Amino acid sequence: MKKEFTMIRGYEAYRFTIIGFSEKKSYGEVYVSDSSHSTYVFRGTERQAVIKEAKKRMMFK
């Protein structure tokens, strides 16, 4: 599975790309790109938890 979405906060835009997580408790990765073209990778086995962690980290970077 591959999904992409964009989140805008203030003047910053974050592009999330979700790869994997095809089944419950399966492995996947979340790639987050910010406005400065830096890419961050978050990995794990529970999709909601990994996305939540990625959003939390990006808000406080």
Backbone as XML, in Angstrom:
<?xml version="1.0"?>
<chain id="A" units="angstrom">
  <residue number="1" name="MET">
    <atom name="N" x="0.834" y="-1.168" z="0.000"/>
    <atom name="CA" x="0.000" y="0.000" z="0.000"/>
    <atom name="C" x="0.883" y="1.237" z="0.000"/>
  </residue>
  <residue number="2" name="LYS">
    <atom name="N" x="0.517" y="2.217" z="-0.793"/>
    <atom name="CA" x="1.215" y="3.494" z="-0.794"/>
    <atom name="C" x="0.167" y="4.599" z="-0.826"/>
  </residue>
  <residue number="3" name="LYS">
    <atom name="N" x="0.233" y="5.490" z="0.149"/>
    <atom name="CA" x="-0.689" y="6.624" z="0.218"/>
    <atom name="C" x="0.108" y="7.874" z="0.510"/>
  </residue>
  <residue number="4" name="GLU">
    <atom name="N" x="-0.382" y="8.995" z="-0.008"/>
    <atom name="CA" x="0.270" y="10.277" z="0.233"/>
    <atom name="C" x="-0.771" y="11.299" z="0.652"/>
  </residue>
  <residue number="5" name="PHE">
    <atom name="N" x="-0.378" y="12.184" z="1.577"/>
    <atom name="CA" x="-1.225" y="13.313" z="1.925"/>
    <atom name="C" x="-0.346" y="14.449" z="2.411"/>
  </residue>
  <residue number="6" name="THR">
    <atom name="N" x="-0.916" y="15.644" z="2.410"/>
    <atom name="CA" x="-0.180" y="16.844" z="2.813"/>
    <atom name="C" x="-0.865" y="17.451" z="4.024"/>
  </residue>
  <residue number="7" name="MET">
    <atom name="N" x="-0.059" y="17.904" z="4.975"/>
    <atom name="CA" x="-0.562" y="18.568" z="6.162"/>
    <atom name="C" x="0.061" y="19.960" z="6.215"/>
  </residue>
  <residue number="8" name="ILE">
    <atom name="N" x="-0.762" y="20.975" z="6.426"/>
    <atom name="CA" x="-0.277" y="22.352" z="6.474"/>
    <atom name="C" x="-0.456" y="22.868" z="7.893"/>
  </residue>
  <residue number="9" name="ARG">
    <atom name="N" x="0.615" y="23.440" z="8.435"/>
    <atom name="CA" x="0.582" y="24.023" z="9.782"/>
    <atom name="C" x="1.278" y="25.368" z="9.708"/>
  </residue>
  <residue number="10" name="GLY">
    <atom name="N" x="0.526" y="26.434" z="9.872"/>
    <atom name="CA" x="1.102" y="27.773" z="9.751"/>
    <atom name="C" x="1.595" y="27.992" z="8.333"/>
  </residue>
  <residue number="11" name="TYR">
    <atom name="N" x="2.879" y="28.306" z="8.205"/>
    <atom name="CA" x="3.476" y="28.507" z="6.888"/>
    <atom name="C" x="4.272" y="27.293" z="6.424"/>
  </residue>
  <residue number="12" name="GLU">
    <atom name="N" x="4.215" y="26.205" z="7.175"/>
    <atom name="CA" x="4.933" y="24.984" z="6.824"/>
    <atom name="C" x="3.988" y="23.960" z="6.207"/>
  </residue>
  <residue number="13" name="ALA">
    <atom name="N" x="4.460" y="23.260" z="5.200"/>
    <atom name="CA" x="3.702" y="22.165" z="4.591"/>
    <atom name="C" x="4.518" y="20.884" z="4.743"/>
  </residue>
  <residue number="14" name="TYR">
    <atom name="N" x="3.874" y="19.818" z="5.135"/>
    <atom name="CA" x="4.522" y="18.528" z="5.321"/>
    <atom name="C" x="3.856" y="17.509" z="4.401"/>
  </residue>
  <residue number="15" name="ARG">
    <atom name="N" x="4.651" y="16.772" z="3.643"/>
    <atom name="CA" x="4.123" y="15.743" z="2.752"/>
    <atom name="C" x="4.416" y="14.382" z="3.371"/>
  </residue>
  <residue number="16" name="PHE">
    <atom name="N" x="3.386" y="13.613" z="3.636"/>
    <atom name="CA" x="3.500" y="12.286" z="4.229"/>
    <atom name="C" x="3.324" y="11.243" z="3.134"/>
  </residue>
  <residue number="17" name="THR">
    <atom name="N" x="4.230" y="10.274" z="3.085"/>
    <atom name="CA" x="4.100" y="9.133" z="2.196"/>
    <atom name="C" x="4.124" y="7.883" z="3.068"/>
  </residue>
  <residue number="18" name="ILE">
    <atom name="N" x="3.057" y="7.101" z="2.984"/>
    <atom name="CA" x="2.916" y="5.904" z="3.809"/>
    <atom name="C" x="3.091" y="4.684" z="2.920"/>
  </residue>
  <residue number="19" name="ILE">
    <atom name="N" x="4.050" y="3.839" z="3.281"/>
    <atom name="CA" x="4.339" y="2.632" z="2.508"/>
    <atom name="C" x="4.270" y="1.431" z="3.439"/>
  </residue>
  <residue number="20" name="GLY">
    <atom name="N" x="3.582" y="0.384" z="2.990"/>
    <atom name="CA" x="3.460" y="-0.831" z="3.792"/>
    <atom name="C" x="2.160" y="-0.863" z="4.552"/>
  </residue>
  <residue number="21" name="PHE">
    <atom name="N" x="2.174" y="-1.441" z="5.741"/>
    <atom name="CA" x="1.003" y="-1.561" z="6.610"/>
    <atom name="C" x="-0.165" y="-2.226" z="5.869"/>
  </residue>
  <residue number="22" name="SER">
    <atom name="N" x="0.112" y="-3.263" z="5.077"/>
    <atom name="CA" x="-0.940" y="-3.903" z="4.284"/>
    <atom name="C" x="-1.916" y="-4.716" z="5.134"/>
  </residue>
  <residue number="23" name="GLU">
    <atom name="N" x="-1.476" y="-5.196" z="6.270"/>
    <atom name="CA" x="-2.338" y="-5.960" z="7.173"/>
    <atom name="C" x="-2.212" y="-5.395" z="8.576"/>
  </residue>
  <residue number="24" name="LYS">
    <atom name="N" x="-3.108" y="-5.795" z="9.434"/>
    <atom name="CA" x="-3.044" y="-5.360" z="10.826"/>
    <atom name="C" x="-1.747" y="-5.860" z="11.451"/>
  </residue>
  <residue number="25" name="LYS">
    <atom name="N" x="-1.058" y="-4.972" z="12.154"/>
    <atom name="CA" x="0.221" y="-5.270" z="12.821"/>
    <atom name="C" x="1.347" y="-5.597" z="11.842"/>
  </residue>
  <residue number="26" name="SER">
    <atom name="N" x="1.223" y="-5.213" z="10.574"/>
    <atom name="CA" x="2.313" y="-5.453" z="9.625"/>
    <atom name="C" x="3.250" y="-4.248" z="9.592"/>
  </residue>
  <residue number="27" name="TYR">
    <atom name="N" x="4.445" y="-4.458" z="9.096"/>
    <atom name="CA" x="5.499" y="-3.451" z="9.074"/>
    <atom name="C" x="5.220" y="-2.403" z="8.003"/>
  </residue>
  <residue number="28" name="GLY">
    <atom name="N" x="5.626" y="-1.169" z="8.282"/>
    <atom name="CA" x="5.488" y="-0.106" z="7.302"/>
    <atom name="C" x="6.385" y="1.064" z="7.648"/>
  </residue>
  <residue number="29" name="GLU">
    <atom name="N" x="6.444" y="2.015" z="6.726"/>
    <atom name="CA" x="7.276" y="3.207" z="6.900"/>
    <atom name="C" x="6.479" y="4.448" z="6.535"/>
  </residue>
  <residue number="30" name="VAL">
    <atom name="N" x="6.763" y="5.536" z="7.239"/>
    <atom name="CA" x="6.158" y="6.827" z="6.941"/>
    <atom name="C" x="7.298" y="7.789" z="6.630"/>
  </residue>
  <residue number="31" name="TYR">
    <atom name="N" x="7.277" y="8.339" z="5.421"/>
    <atom name="CA" x="8.269" y="9.319" z="5.000"/>
    <atom name="C" x="7.624" y="10.696" z="5.075"/>
  </residue>
  <residue number="32" name="VAL">
    <atom name="N" x="8.301" y="11.643" z="5.725"/>
    <atom name="CA" x="7.773" y="12.993" z="5.862"/>
    <atom name="C" x="8.784" y="13.962" z="5.261"/>
  </residue>
  <residue number="33" name="SER">
    <atom name="N" x="8.315" y="14.760" z="4.299"/>
    <atom name="CA" x="9.158" y="15.788" z="3.681"/>
    <atom name="C" x="8.613" y="17.146" z="4.090"/>
  </residue>
  <residue number="34" name="ASP">
    <atom name="N" x="9.513" y="18.053" z="4.459"/>
    <atom name="CA" x="9.060" y="19.380" z="4.856"/>
    <atom name="C" x="9.396" y="20.404" z="3.776"/>
  </residue>
  <residue number="35" name="SER">
    <atom name="N" x="9.107" y="21.664" z="4.059"/>
    <atom name="CA" x="9.300" y="22.734" z="3.075"/>
    <atom name="C" x="10.763" y="22.941" z="2.697"/>
  </residue>
  <residue number="36" name="SER">
    <atom name="N" x="11.687" y="22.545" z="3.569"/>
    <atom name="CA" x="13.118" y="22.712" z="3.272"/>
    <atom name="C" x="13.683" y="21.495" z="2.537"/>
  </residue>
  <residue number="37" name="HIS">
    <atom name="N" x="12.793" y="20.602" z="2.073"/>
    <atom name="CA" x="13.152" y="19.411" z="1.299"/>
    <atom name="C" x="13.921" y="18.371" z="2.106"/>
  </residue>
  <residue number="38" name="SER">
    <atom name="N" x="13.830" y="18.443" z="3.424"/>
    <atom name="CA" x="14.405" y="17.396" z="4.271"/>
    <atom name="C" x="13.387" y="16.266" z="4.378"/>
  </residue>
  <residue number="39" name="THR">
    <atom name="N" x="13.868" y="15.036" z="4.405"/>
    <atom name="CA" x="12.983" y="13.880" z="4.514"/>
    <atom name="C" x="13.314" y="13.111" z="5.784"/>
  </residue>
  <residue number="40" name="TYR">
    <atom name="N" x="12.279" y="12.775" z="6.531"/>
    <atom name="CA" x="12.417" y="12.028" z="7.773"/>
    <atom name="C" x="11.675" y="10.702" z="7.606"/>
  </residue>
  <residue number="41" name="VAL">
    <atom name="N" x="12.205" y="9.634" z="8.183"/>
    <atom name="CA" x="11.610" y="8.310" z="8.048"/>
    <atom name="C" x="11.227" y="7.794" z="9.430"/>
  </residue>
  <residue number="42" name="PHE">
    <atom name="N" x="9.997" y="7.295" z="9.541"/>
    <atom name="CA" x="9.502" y="6.685" z="10.766"/>
    <atom name="C" x="9.061" y="5.268" z="10.414"/>
  </residue>
  <residue number="43" name="ARG">
    <atom name="N" x="9.495" y="4.296" z="11.204"/>
    <atom name="CA" x="9.201" y="2.886" z="10.917"/>
    <atom name="C" x="8.518" y="2.238" z="12.106"/>
  </residue>
  <residue number="44" name="GLY">
    <atom name="N" x="7.683" y="1.245" z="11.818"/>
    <atom name="CA" x="7.030" y="0.526" z="12.902"/>
    <atom name="C" x="6.040" y="-0.496" z="12.398"/>
  </residue>
  <residue number="45" name="THR">
    <atom name="N" x="5.316" y="-1.098" z="13.353"/>
    <atom name="CA" x="4.387" y="-2.164" z="12.989"/>
    <atom name="C" x="2.931" y="-1.792" z="13.205"/>
  </residue>
  <residue number="46" name="GLU">
    <atom name="N" x="2.644" y="-0.671" z="13.795"/>
    <atom name="CA" x="1.255" y="-0.252" z="13.982"/>
    <atom name="C" x="1.059" y="1.098" z="13.298"/>
  </residue>
  <residue number="47" name="ARG">
    <atom name="N" x="0.288" y="1.107" z="12.219"/>
    <atom name="CA" x="0.161" y="2.283" z="11.347"/>
    <atom name="C" x="-0.234" y="3.544" z="12.102"/>
  </residue>
  <residue number="48" name="GLN">
    <atom name="N" x="-1.306" y="3.499" z="12.886"/>
    <atom name="CA" x="-1.780" y="4.688" z="13.582"/>
    <atom name="C" x="-0.729" y="5.240" z="14.541"/>
  </residue>
  <residue number="49" name="ALA">
    <atom name="N" x="-0.035" y="4.368" z="15.239"/>
    <atom name="CA" x="0.986" y="4.801" z="16.191"/>
    <atom name="C" x="2.165" y="5.458" z="15.477"/>
  </residue>
  <residue number="50" name="VAL">
    <atom name="N" x="2.569" y="4.924" z="14.337"/>
    <atom name="CA" x="3.698" y="5.482" z="13.588"/>
    <atom name="C" x="3.325" y="6.843" z="13.006"/>
  </residue>
  <residue number="51" name="ILE">
    <atom name="N" x="2.122" y="6.970" z="12.462"/>
    <atom name="CA" x="1.678" y="8.259" z="11.913"/>
    <atom name="C" x="1.565" y="9.297" z="13.027"/>
  </residue>
  <residue number="52" name="LYS">
    <atom name="N" x="1.034" y="8.900" z="14.155"/>
    <atom name="CA" x="0.896" y="9.805" z="15.298"/>
    <atom name="C" x="2.262" y="10.292" z="15.781"/>
  </residue>
  <residue number="53" name="GLU">
    <atom name="N" x="3.220" y="9.381" z="15.865"/>
    <atom name="CA" x="4.581" y="9.747" z="16.276"/>
    <atom name="C" x="5.216" y="10.699" z="15.264"/>
  </residue>
  <residue number="54" name="ALA">
    <atom name="N" x="5.017" y="10.433" z="13.972"/>
    <atom name="CA" x="5.576" y="11.297" z="12.926"/>
    <atom name="C" x="5.001" y="12.707" z="13.029"/>
  </residue>
  <residue number="55" name="LYS">
    <atom name="N" x="3.696" y="12.816" z="13.192"/>
    <atom name="CA" x="3.056" y="14.132" z="13.317"/>
    <atom name="C" x="3.569" y="14.864" z="14.548"/>
  </residue>
  <residue number="56" name="LYS">
    <atom name="N" x="3.689" y="14.130" z="15.662"/>
    <atom name="CA" x="4.150" y="14.740" z="16.907"/>
    <atom name="C" x="5.572" y="15.275" z="16.768"/>
  </residue>
  <residue number="57" name="ARG">
    <atom name="N" x="6.458" y="14.477" z="16.168"/>
    <atom name="CA" x="7.848" y="14.896" z="15.994"/>
    <atom name="C" x="7.967" y="16.090" z="15.050"/>
  </residue>
  <residue number="58" name="MET">
    <atom name="N" x="7.165" y="16.120" z="13.989"/>
    <atom name="CA" x="7.247" y="17.203" z="13.022"/>
    <atom name="C" x="6.737" y="18.511" z="13.615"/>
  </residue>
  <residue number="59" name="MET">
    <atom name="N" x="5.813" y="18.453" z="14.530"/>
    <atom name="CA" x="5.280" y="19.670" z="15.153"/>
    <atom name="C" x="6.297" y="20.300" z="16.095"/>
  </residue>
  <residue number="60" name="PHE">
    <atom name="N" x="7.195" y="19.505" z="16.665"/>
    <atom name="CA" x="8.147" y="20.021" z="17.649"/>
    <atom name="C" x="9.574" y="20.044" z="17.137"/>
  </residue>
  <residue number="61" name="LYS">
    <atom name="N" x="9.781" y="19.963" z="15.836"/>
    <atom name="CA" x="11.158" y="19.933" z="15.319"/>
    <atom name="C" x="11.761" y="21.309" z="15.324"/>
  </residue>
</chain>
